[in-house]
């Protein structure tokens, strides 16, 4: 029996601060657990302002301080095709989720794949806490550390959720 990879897309506004950290932390946790053959992640932004750019220097620095290299990531904008390509799409805050759902509603009539991603707020997907991951842009290193810590503490539960969903599919 071959297992299908479960996939998650992390989405923030510009794909330079929060979602690259989430993607990097996800990959870090997955690699440490030896689950790379079962789980896949990517990240995107609802806007296109930073497409092609690396993550914000503070995101790169905070990740590096914690042994994670996200410097090779490049920002991209969320695409309609992502809605059918990923099992789970995690918006980092309620505004991101609203934008993702608006895109989903606008493309529903043209969906020929049948598959639709579950769209959730990141903290709701893997935490006991229902809250937004705040945007640290222009707020200093303490804000980036807070975001890193929030994402890092939630990531194991999110990964567990994906693994349980995978077992239901298998």
C-alpha distance (Angstrom), angle and dihedral (degrees) to the residues before:
residue distance angle dihedral
X1 . . .
X2 3.81 . .
X3 3.74 117.9 .
X4 3.77 120.8 -132.5
X5 3.81 115.4 -132.1
X6 3.77 115.2 -111.1
X7 3.79 111.3 -137.6
X8 3.77 135.3 -157.8
X9 3.79 131.2 -171.1
X10 3.81 119.3 -156.1
X11 3.80 114.2 -151.9
X12 3.79 132.8 -168.7
X13 3.78 132.5 155.1
X14 3.82 103.6 -80.9
X15 3.82 103.0 3.8
X16 3.81 93.3 -122.2
X17 3.84 105.8 96.8
X18 3.80 121.1 21.5
X19 3.80 105.7 16.9
X20 3.84 94.8 48.7
X21 3.81 88.3 51.9
X22 3.80 90.0 49.8
X23 3.81 91.9 48.7
X24 3.81 91.6 47.9
X25 3.80 93.4 47.0
X26 3.81 91.5 46.7
X27 3.81 91.8 52.1
X28 3.81 90.6 45.7
X29 3.81 93.6 52.3
X30 3.81 92.2 42.9
X31 3.81 92.7 50.3
X32 3.81 92.5 48.0
X33 3.81 89.6 51.6
X34 3.83 93.2 46.3
X35 3.81 92.0 -120.5
X36 3.80 99.8 126.5
X37 3.79 91.7 115.6
X38 3.82 90.9 55.9
X39 3.82 106.2 38.8
X40 3.82 134.7 48.2
X41 3.81 132.7 -175.5
X42 3.77 138.9 -173.4
X43 3.79 134.8 166.9
X44 3.79 137.2 -139.3
X45 3.79 142.4 169.6
X46 3.77 129.9 -124.1
X47 3.82 88.6 -132.4
X48 3.79 130.3 54.0
X49 3.84 99.4 -141.6
X50 3.79 94.5 110.8
X51 3.82 102.2 31.3
X52 3.80 110.0 152.4
X53 3.81 94.1 14.0
X54 3.81 124.9 119.5
X55 3.80 119.7 -113.3
X56 3.80 118.6 -75.6
X57 3.83 110.8 -76.1
X58 3.81 90.7 -117.3
X59 3.81 91.3 54.5
X60 3.81 90.1 49.2
X61 3.82 90.7 48.1
X62 3.82 96.5 47.2
X63 3.81 90.8 47.5
X64 3.83 91.7 47.8
X65 3.80 91.0 50.1
X66 3.80 85.9 58.6
X67 3.81 96.1 46.6
X68 3.81 97.8 -98.9
X69 3.80 124.8 121.5
X70 3.80 114.1 -150.9
X71 3.81 95.6 154.3
X72 3.81 92.8 107.0
X73 3.80 94.5 58.6
X74 3.80 118.9 104.2
X75 3.78 126.4 -156.6
X76 3.76 119.5 -111.2
X77 3.77 135.4 174.4
X78 3.79 122.4 -109.6
X79 3.81 109.8 -99.1
X80 3.80 130.3 -156.2
X81 3.82 88.8 -117.3
X82 3.81 89.3 63.3
X83 3.81 89.3 68.4
X84 3.80 91.0 68.2
X85 3.79 98.1 32.1
X86 3.83 99.8 60.5
X87 3.80 130.1 57.6
X88 3.79 92.4 -151.0
X89 3.80 130.9 26.0
X90 3.80 114.9 -168.8
X91 3.78 118.6 -161.8
X92 3.78 111.3 -158.3
X93 3.81 92.8 -137.2
X94 3.80 140.1 12.5
X95 3.81 92.5 -96.0
X96 3.82 91.3 54.9
X97 3.81 90.2 49.0
X98 3.82 90.9 50.6
X99 3.82 90.4 51.4
X100 3.81 92.5 47.9
X101 3.82 91.2 48.9
X102 3.81 90.8 48.5
X103 3.81 89.4 53.9
X104 3.79 89.3 47.3
X105 3.82 92.6 51.6
X106 3.81 92.1 47.4
X107 3.81 92.0 53.2
X108 3.80 100.0 37.9
X109 3.81 94.4 97.3
X110 3.80 91.5 53.9
X111 3.82 95.7 47.0
X112 3.78 108.5 121.5
X113 3.81 96.6 163.5
X114 3.80 96.1 73.9
X115 3.79 90.9 -145.9
X116 3.80 118.0 106.7
X117 3.78 126.0 -173.3
X118 3.77 119.8 -122.3
X119 3.80 106.0 -116.1
X120 3.81 117.0 -149.9
X121 3.77 141.9 153.1
X122 3.82 108.1 -97.6
X123 3.80 97.4 -122.1
X124 3.81 91.3 46.6
X125 3.81 89.9 54.6
X126 3.76 97.5 57.8
X127 3.75 111.5 7.7
X128 3.75 140.4 75.0
X129 3.78 86.0 -135.2
X130 3.79 121.2 81.3
X131 3.78 106.0 -148.9
X132 3.77 145.1 111.6
X133 3.77 124.3 -94.2
X134 3.82 98.1 -121.8
X135 3.79 119.8 -125.0
X136 3.84 106.2 -110.3
X137 3.81 94.7 -167.4
X138 3.83 110.3 135.3
X139 3.81 93.0 -1.8
X140 3.83 102.7 102.1
X141 3.78 136.4 -109.9
X142 3.81 94.9 -61.5
X143 3.81 89.4 63.3
X144 3.81 91.1 50.2
X145 3.80 91.1 49.4
X146 3.82 90.5 50.5
X147 3.82 90.5 51.2
X148 3.81 91.2 47.0
X149 3.81 91.1 50.4
X150 3.83 93.3 47.6
X151 3.79 92.7 50.1
X152 3.80 94.0 42.4
X153 3.80 94.1 51.4
X154 3.81 92.0 48.9
X155 3.81 98.7 43.2
X156 3.84 99.1 81.3
X157 3.83 91.0 56.0
X158 3.80 91.5 47.0
X159 3.82 90.4 51.2
X160 3.80 89.8 48.3
X161 3.81 89.2 52.1
X162 3.82 90.8 53.6
X163 3.80 92.2 47.8
X164 3.81 90.9 51.5
X165 3.80 90.5 49.4
X166 3.79 89.0 50.2
X167 3.81 91.3 54.3
X168 3.80 89.9 52.9
X169 3.82 89.8 53.3
X170 3.82 94.8 45.8
